[in-house]
Amino acid sequence: MATPIRHKRGDTFDRLLVIPADFADGYWLGWTVTAQIRTARGKLISDLVATWADPASTTRTLRLFDATTQDWPIADDHEIDVQFVRISDGTKRSTETLIVTVVRDVTQP
């Protein structure tokens, strides 16, 4: 299992996710990309904005983004994954589930 992602509540969530070399660059062209973060019990916390970091040159690195995380619950077992859906036939594939630990931010406005 991958190392948990540590995030301070209230900070912008902005992470890059590198696609494994098992998939040739360009493989994911023609697929839609979505990502969510949920509690371990399945309650939706956020629909993340999932985009290719540099769509003109590669489909190797995804950017997962949410500017507003001040309401994210503090916990060490939130889950996140990315789902790909092929536009031509609806085939779905998801990444492994990653764990997100959300901690209290000490400095607050």
Secondary structure, DSSP 4 states (H G I P E B T S, - for coil): -PPPEEEETTS-EEEEEEPPTTS-TTTTTTEEEEEEEE-TT--EEEEEEEEESSTTT-SSEEEEEES--TTSPPEEEEEEEEEEEETTT--EEEPPPEEEEEE--SS--
